[in-house]
């Protein structure tokens, strides 16, 4: 289906990223999933070095890696804020900027940014994460407009509560039960469900959708 395309996925060692990698591989896509030691989005020099050593053209880019620093405006330091923006937004921009050059030359590309429902709504102590993800949504739309003449589709997927180890680590079992009750579909989403959406956006079947931020939250934001 994907004509031996090559995809680069950041943050693919576990959770949503791992599910996306597996799903694309099942479609015959060659997947590159560098570790943070090989591609450190917090480091401009690391990004530049990684881009310089790439030998194969990248057709698909999934910007999935991210970090979080929880805290109120009085608790979050400038360093905390800068680190989250660097990894969750600026690092993705720099990586996209480097790879888009080849996509423009080949006049083909699929870019998917993994955003979050916390880019639309928020909760206490999420100032850094919400700001970064909202910025990623804006970046998605701006890049979609700029790259459309080169047949490069740029979209974002904004998951809600997804059943990952990180979600379980950050929430007690009782809290997860309450969260599931707040979701109209009555359960958390699965990484494979996010991966299905991303797989479509990355495929040639997506021939007209660009500049969109698709929410996968079981209806959570409808309330």
Beta strands, then each sheet from edge to edge (+ up, - down):
strand 1: 6-9
strand 2: 30-32
strand 3: 60-63
strand 4: 109-114
strand 5: 152-159
strand 6: 213-216
sheet 1: 2+ 1+ 3+ 4+ 5+ 6+
end
